Amino acid sequence: MPIPRFAVFGHPIAHSLSPRLHALFGEQTGIALEYVAVDATPEAFADTVRGFFAAGGRGANVTLPHKAAAFALGRVRTPVAERLGVANVLTALDDGRLEADSNDGAGMLADMRARCEIDPVHRNALLLGAGGAACAAACALLDAGVKSLVIANRTLQRAQALAGTLAQHARVRVREWNALDRSRPFDLIVNATSAGVRHAALDLPSSLAGARTVAYDLSYGPGAQPFVGWARAKGCAAAFDGLGMLVETAAASFEGWHGVRPDTDAALRALRQVSQ
């Protein structure tokens, strides 16, 4: 019987720990699998994904900048993906159709609550970014009960568009990036931009952070270091990267594909050792 094939698609993707993580899950559960990272430009993404599944691929994770494109490829869409209009998981169904799903928001909340001891309820939150990951994070934070959510993005129109898709308009505001220096400290700041991965500066004002602020970056490894470093330098109560979120979303994908829930804590400890 052939070994089932899985992949993660992104651009860039060389930094991804997903292949190592799924290999760890396979070792834990005794499941043989092949999982590779595929760099696909936006122009080549759809054809590359179709080719992967046509050649027998069983499932794929999708990261920036392809989450909206992944949603478009899904002929079956879970309610969460339908709500968000983005997907980070594609699965080949028995009838040959692709199912699109999003577990980013659930993975972020699981990591926040289990390991970071962050409860978003009643917090005034700032979300940096307006892409696919930001969309999932915004919905999750609102569902978790944040008191207010400010969305800031360098392109104001994208932040406005994201805010327009959210049902809880009374709790959502949009702020121009250049006006952030007039903000008071937030209880929670979530960085959903790709700045760190792309080695671009965020240029965040000190006024955003205070002694009670908790900072959380959806990226991990070197991509999270600029934001996490900024938060710690500004005296935030705590600052976390998104490695735990990666583990949680990967575990959900793995369970959906294989029917077995891996040990996320053991996998996270192993990844921390190799990523330090």
PyMOL commands that set and color helices and strands:
alter all, ss='L'
color gray80, all
select helices_A, chain A and resi 18-29+45-54+67-73+79-84+104-114+132-144+156-165+169-171+177-182+206-208+221-223+225-233+243-258+264-275
alter helices_A, ss='H'
color red, helices_A
select strands_A, chain A and resi 5-10+34-39+57-62+76-77+89-92+98-101+124-128+148-153+172-176+188-191+214-217+238-240
alter strands_A, ss='S'
color yellow, strands_A
deselect
rebuild
show_as cartoon
